[in-house]
């Protein structure tokens, strides 16, 4: 190989920089991700579906809810455990999750997700 | 170790099969989704074709109109913007503006001076639905022309398509003109850059309630199912002379006016 003494160190520097996000945190001890502590509803024990499912799929549920309510006119949700809910972000979800800042925003902020739900939907009053 | 091409393909295809069956059968995601069901509200009002009949003779003073407009705008968080960018769901205009092709040279004074309610006509053949490129505006099976603000891209084709000027565009953030402490928490506001209009109170019908303006009008506006011969709208239509707006554009409005 030509110019080995330049190419190899160059490659090493590139690799070091390229992989830095993966090890920099461990070496310098700066980055450590902690799962955000969410404020859960005080008076409710369970959500419309199991926690793991809600954590992973709440955006899909909201998307389906929107289409079912607006387009199909189906505004009653029978959950997998048989419980009946009104299909509405403002009137069902936010009636329990009254603290948007401590529930929605915490996860969304730490995951750099900026949904525009609140450009239209009204935040619950119990939000402080 | 030497592997032949044939061996590699065998292992590769088996692994792909395994992966895909795992994805197809899914984990918790599918389990919960399959168990859940969506149904129409039990106590919701249903109709084959919703229609409204406005008794224009009964609306005399500005207060008569105001009660209904306020009820509508309060229920739907419609902002009051005092310039030509105002948002209109339910408003009033004169005979010659509301019925431009149906005027005569020497009309009765009462018709000349009377104001008329104007709102989205929820047409049988809505041009706004045809021109909407994103299907944000759509016609429901019960005749209501509804809007999905999530999908509106603000192109305003529907405003160009609507022969009745029943649509408004949010040129600025409507929340600037709303008292956020006073808004109806049950209904969303709209955002900057979407078109909006009257929705025949589809969210109230789903709860078994009549539209806000009909409730506030106390009998001066009749609302019901056009397909049901026993309904009140059909009785009122059979007993009174009614006209609709711009009959020659062929949109077949769902709002009738008793003259």
Interface residues (C-beta under 8 A of the other chain):
Chain A: X49 X50 X52 X53 X56 X57 X64 X66 X68 X70 X71 X72 X73 X74 X75 X76 X77 X78 X79 X80 X81 X87 X90 X91 X116 X119 X120 X121 X122 X124 X125
Chain B: X28 X29 X31 X32 X33 X34 X35 X36 X37 X38 X39 X40 X41 X42 X44 X77 X138 X140 X142 X146 X148 X149 X150 X180 X183 X184 X185 X186 X187 X188 X189 X190 X191 X192 X202 X206
